[in-house]
């Protein structure tokens, strides 16, 4: 249910943000907006653990029994319920604010169209290539994020224990947050397609360095990828949707389906790691970023709106 809601928000919000200004700066606006997405994923897991667990984290339920265990579970349930009710109330306030401002953007309503008509957008080379790149990007990003803990635990990287390695993940996702704030400015100065091709090339270089070195260099080369991942999703999204005109919402729906790459590419990467080891498995996300580099170069020039 939560995933369905998030997808609906993405489908609606991304083209809306693209419309709130000049087409030439759409990538910059969407990158800036998604920086706050990264801010949330960097800060709120930590804040949430404090809100939800609090003092409960100091108690090991395995040491309790009988009435003490029942009391602990009762308190734990109440804390979790109250926290989730609070989150629901906060979301309700945001929804009310959006509803109150719903008429701020005056736009003629889109005509009713068959639900499957959106897929004929895939006959447009730029849109189809961009949709594929969303699949590749989300797959590559999630694959790298999923193997960081095991990667940093290897004797030939940092040889960390699982808890310490897990704490390093914040550098990967935090880098994406910092990069998006920086990228929002950079994308106003340079062609989004060229910027996309450049950062994809840097990620390929970092993957190559990480796979062929050891120790801190290997580890931090992998963690630094988050910084350069930062502008990819919003830039690919706006470049793919560029020129769709009133069909931008349809395109957004098709593109958001392509995030299924986050379920498929990590599986392929994991199988590669089982066969060849974690370092050689990095060739799978590297291949994904090669596709993104090619799309950036392909879409480096603006595209006129089409019906």
C-alpha positions in Angstrom: 0.0 0.0 0.0 2.8 2.4 0.9 4.7 1.6 -2.3 1.6 2.3 -4.4 1.1 5.6 -2.7 4.8 6.6 -3.2 4.6 5.7 -6.9 1.4 7.8 -7.4 3.2 10.7 -5.8 6.2 10.3 -8.1 4.0 10.0 -11.2 2.2 13.2 -10.4 4.9 15.3 -8.7 7.7 14.8 -11.2 6.0 16.2 -14.3 4.4 18.9 -12.1 7.8 20.1 -10.9 9.0 20.0 -14.5 6.2 22.4 -15.5 6.9 25.0 -12.8 9.3 27.1 -14.9 11.3 27.1 -18.1 11.8 23.7 -19.9 15.5 24.4 -20.0 15.8 24.4 -16.2 13.5 21.4 -15.6 16.4 19.1 -14.7 17.7 21.6 -12.2 14.3 22.0 -10.5 13.7 18.3 -10.2 17.2 17.7 -8.9 16.7 20.3 -6.2 13.3 18.8 -5.2 14.8 15.3 -5.0 17.6 16.6 -2.8 15.0 16.9 0.0 14.1 13.3 -0.8 17.7 12.3 -0.1 17.7 14.6 3.0 14.8 12.5 4.4 16.5 9.2 3.7 19.7 10.4 5.3 18.2 11.9 8.5 14.9 10.3 9.3 16.0 6.6 9.7 18.1 7.9 12.6 15.4 10.2 13.9 12.8 7.4 13.4 14.8 4.9 15.4 14.9 7.4 18.3 11.2 8.1 18.1 10.1 4.5 17.7 12.6 2.8 19.9 13.6 5.4 22.4 14.4 3.9 25.8 13.1 0.5 24.5 16.4 0.0 22.7 18.1 -0.2 26.0 16.1 -3.3 27.0 16.8 -6.7 25.6 13.5 -8.6 25.5 15.4 -11.9 25.6 16.3 -11.2 29.2 12.6 -10.8 30.2 9.9 -13.3 30.9 6.4 -13.6 32.3 4.7 -10.3 33.3 7.8 -8.3 32.6 7.9 -9.4 29.0 4.2 -8.8 28.6 4.6 -5.3 30.0 7.5 -4.6 27.6 5.5 -5.7 24.6 2.5 -3.6 25.6 4.7 -0.5 26.0 6.5 -1.3 22.7 3.1 -1.6 20.9 1.8 1.7 22.3 5.0 3.6 21.3 5.0 2.3 17.7 1.2 3.0 17.3 1.6 6.6 18.7 4.6 7.2 16.4 2.7 6.0 13.3 -0.4 8.0 14.2 1.9 11.0 14.5 3.4 10.4 11.0 -0.1 9.9 9.6 -1.2 13.2 11.1 1.8 15.0 9.6 1.0 13.5 6.2 -2.6 14.6 6.5 -1.5 18.2 7.1 0.7 18.1 4.0 -2.2 16.6 2.0 -4.5 19.4 3.2 -1.9 22.1 2.2 -1.6 20.6 -1.3 -5.4 20.4 -1.6 -5.8 24.0 -0.5 -3.3 25.1 -3.2 -4.7 22.8 -5.8 -5.8 25.6 -8.1 -2.6 27.6 -8.0 -1.4 26.1 -11.3 -4.0 26.7 -14.0 -3.9 24.0 -16.7 -6.5 22.7 -19.1 -7.5 19.2 -18.1 -6.0 16.3 -20.1 -8.3 14.4 -22.4 -9.4 10.9 -21.4 -7.2 8.3 -23.0 -7.0 4.5 -22.9 -4.7 3.4 -20.1 -2.5 1.4 -22.5 -2.0 4.3 -24.9 0.9 5.5 -22.8 3.0 2.6 -23.9 3.0 3.8 -27.5 5.4 6.5 -26.3 8.0 3.8 -26.3 8.0 4.1 -30.1 9.8 7.4 -29.6 13.6 6.6 -29.4 14.5 9.3 -26.9 11.7 8.3 -24.5 12.3 4.6 -24.8 16.1 5.1 -24.3 15.4 7.2 -21.2 12.9 4.7 -19.8 15.6 2.0 -20.2 18.1 4.2 -18.4 15.7 4.7 -15.4 15.7 0.9 -15.2 19.5 0.8 -15.4 20.0 3.6 -13.0 17.7 2.4 -10.2 19.1 -1.1 -10.6 22.7 0.1 -10.5 22.1 2.4 -7.5 20.3 -0.2 -5.4 22.8 -3.0 -6.4 25.7 -0.9 -5.1 23.8 0.2 -2.0 22.9 -3.4 -1.2 26.4 -4.8 -1.4 28.2 -2.0 0.5 28.1 -3.8 3.9 29.5 -7.1 2.6 32.0 -5.2 0.5 33.4 -3.2 3.4 33.7 -6.4 5.5 36.1 -8.0 3.0 39.7 -8.4 4.3 41.0 -6.6 1.1 38.9 -3.5 1.8 38.3 -2.2 5.3 37.7 -5.6 7.1 35.0 -4.0 9.2 32.4 -5.8 11.4 28.8 -5.8 10.1 27.6 -3.0 12.4 30.5 -0.7 11.5 30.2 -1.4 7.8 26.5 -0.6 8.1 27.2 2.8 9.5 29.2 3.7 6.4 26.1 3.4 4.2 25.1 6.9 5.2 28.1 8.2 3.3 26.7 6.7 0.1 23.1 8.0 0.5 24.3 11.3 2.1 26.5 11.9 -0.9 23.4 11.7 -3.1 21.8 14.4 -1.0 24.9 16.8 -1.2 25.3 16.1 -4.9 21.7 17.0 -5.6 22.0 20.4 -4.0 25.2 21.0 -6.0 23.7 19.5 -9.2 20.7 21.8 -9.0 23.1 24.7 -9.6 25.4 23.0 -12.1 22.4 21.9 -14.3 21.5 25.6 -14.8 25.0 26.2 -16.3 25.6 23.2 -18.5 23.6 20.9 -20.8 21.8 18.3 -18.7 22.7 15.6 -21.2 26.4 16.4 -21.1 26.4 16.6 -17.2 24.6 13.2 -17.1 27.2 11.7 -19.5 30.1 13.1 -17.4 28.8 11.9 -14.0 28.1 8.4 -15.5 31.7 8.3 -16.8 33.0 9.2 -13.3 30.9 6.4 -11.7 32.3 3.9 -14.2 35.8 5.2 -13.3 35.1 4.8 -9.6 33.8 1.3 -10.1 36.9 0.4 -12.0 39.2 1.8 -9.3 37.3 0.1 -6.5 37.4 -3.3 -8.3 41.1 -3.1 -9.0 42.5 -1.7 -5.7 42.3 -2.6 -2.1 42.0 -1.0 1.3 40.6 2.4 1.9 40.9 3.5 -1.8 38.7 0.6 -2.8 36.2 1.2 -0.1 35.8 5.0 -0.5 35.8 4.8 -4.3 32.6 2.8 -4.0 31.1 5.0 -1.3 31.8 8.1 -3.4 29.5 6.9 -6.2 26.5 8.2 -4.2 27.7 11.8 -4.8 27.7 11.3 -8.6 24.5 9.2 -8.6 22.7 12.3 -7.3 21.6 14.0 -10.4 20.9 10.9 -12.5 17.3 10.1 -11.8 15.8 13.6 -12.2 18.0 14.3 -15.2 17.1 11.1 -17.0 13.5 11.7 -16.2 13.3 15.2 -17.6 15.4 14.3 -20.7 13.2 11.4 -21.4 10.0 13.4 -21.0 11.3 16.4 -22.9 9.1 17.1 -25.9 6.1 15.1 -24.7 4.0 18.2 -24.1 0.5 17.3 -22.7 1.5 13.6 -22.6 4.2 14.2 -19.9 1.9 12.6 -17.2 1.5 9.5 -19.3 5.3 9.4 -19.8 5.8 9.8 -16.1 3.7 6.7 -15.4 5.6 4.6 -17.8 9.0 5.8 -16.5 8.0 5.1 -12.9 7.3 1.5 -13.9 10.9 1.2 -15.0 12.1 1.5 -11.3 11.6 -2.3 -11.3 15.2 -2.3 -12.3 15.9 -2.0 -8.5 14.5 -5.5 -8.1 16.2 -7.1 -11.0 19.7 -5.7 -11.4 20.6 -6.4 -7.7 19.6 -10.0 -8.2 21.9 -10.3 -11.2 24.7 -8.6 -9.3 24.2 -10.9 -6.3 24.4 -14.0 -8.6 27.5 -12.5 -10.2 29.1 -12.0 -6.7 28.3 -15.7 -5.8 30.1 -16.8 -9.0 33.0 -14.4 -9.3 33.3 -12.5 -6.0 32.1 -9.0 -5.1 34.8 -7.1 -7.0 34.1 -8.7 -10.3 30.3 -8.3 -9.6 30.8 -4.6 -10.0 30.9 -5.1 -13.7 27.1 -5.5 -13.6 26.3 -1.9 -12.3 29.2 -0.6 -14.5 27.4 -1.9 -17.6 24.3 -0.1 -16.4 26.2 3.2 -16.1 27.6 2.7 -19.6 24.1 2.8 -20.9 23.4 5.9 -19.0 26.5 7.6 -20.4 25.3 6.8 -23.9 21.9 8.2 -23.2 23.4 11.5 -21.8 25.3 12.0 -25.0 22.4 11.0 -27.2 20.1 13.5 -25.4 22.6 16.4 -25.1 20.6 18.6 -27.4 17.1 20.0 -26.5 14.1 18.4 -28.1 11.1 20.3 -29.3 7.6 19.6 -27.9 5.6 17.1 -29.9 1.9 16.2 -29.8 
